[in-house]
Amino acid sequence: MATLVLDNGAYTAKIGYSQEKVSVIPNCQFRSKTSRLKTFTANQLDEIKDPSGLFYILPFQKGYLVNWDVQRKVWDHLFGKEMFKVEFADTSVIITEPYFNFSSIQESMNEILFEEYQFQSALRINAGSLSAHHYFHSKPSELCCLVVDSGFSFTHIAPYCRSKKMKDGICRINVGGKLLTNHLKEIISYRQLHVMDETHVINQVKEDVCYVSQQFYKDMEIAQLKGEENSVMRDYVLPDFSSIKKGFSKPREEMVYSGKYKTGEQILRLANERFAVPEMLFHPSDIGIQETGIPEAIVHSIQSLPEGQTIINNRNETLIMSYSDLIEDLRCSTVQGLLAPVFGVMMVQMFPSQDRISPGSQQESSPVVRECGLGSSEGLS
């Protein structure tokens, strides 16, 4: 019997049979301004000649599956002859769902999977639980881990102990890839070019050039320099969907620092936008969102658990982020003196008597943290 794994995300669906190649496709439908009468589903996006001004029809709203008509059409496309040609009677499915999913949504999903598609069996599970399962499987000696799951609508901090999800420690931040893309659209529209209708293009810009700064204030100073001294600045060539099908970042040696390009290409010049936008994941209050950042949420998650120990692991769905030095960077808050290296990851010993450091209060007071990087992991919406 075959097992089909479907990570049913709010922006993309990751699907494939176990032990085989994974396909990543948009989990939505589209309408373009050039073909308004036709609706495109999932990877039919490639058939649109001019994807500028795309109108998205999403099955998810605020992180939860609410539009079953759209989701059915996407699944029909995925399971049908155009893609995976699923033999439902001989196939089991593993499908992801959000943390604390509503029971009504779970019941509707069960009904559709069994009654309409008639899968042999189905497992609904959180995406972070699959990451934790892989971690424990690859490191059987470890007892605990903590998963940082940044998705389209939310970022979840989820601790696991002995392969069991610790519900009391799960934290949700209402910041994800969608918010970053929308904020980048607003910044570019205010400073350079009106792109509020170009979600598809700006999302590609975000994935191509944005990054998380490990030295935010230093990078901000560099971004204010002019000419070649500004090592942060990048020129992004926008697609015209005739000769340039997909935008790209110009190599540094081809950039023109004064004057205009002779090629006639439409250029976006990005400097502090590259790292100021992803910084929202660490400081949502910078744009007026009253939420904690990822480091504070990690601390809160750990403090919510019984006394014990937790190992920090990482998972990324927003593609622009590198969580490799998340704990090393003390811009927001941490727990002083509680970190020690264990097998290349981090063990956090929890002591109730320790106080949380307020942002900026002791930037250099915890050298132990700076010695305990998590290794390199790069992946953004």
Secondary structure, 3 states (H helix, E strand, C coil): CEEEEEEECCCEEEEEECCCCCEEEECCEEECCCCCCCCEEHHHHHHCCCCCCCEEECCEECCEECCHHHHHHHHHHHHCCCCCCCCHHHEEEEEEECCCCCHHHHHHHHHHHHHHCCCCEEEEEEHHHHHHHHHHHHCCCCCEEEEEEECCCCEEEEEEECCEECHHHCEEECCCHHHHHHHHHHHHHHHCCCCCCCHHHHHHHHHHHCCCCCCHHHHHHHHCCCHHHCCCCEEEECCCCCCCCCCEECCHHHCCCCCCCCCCCCEEEECCHHHHCHHHHCCHHHHCCCCCCHHHHHHHHHHCCCCCEEEECCEECCCCCECCCCCCCCCCCCECCCEEEECCEEEEECCCCCCECCCCCCCCCCHHHHCCCCCCCECCC
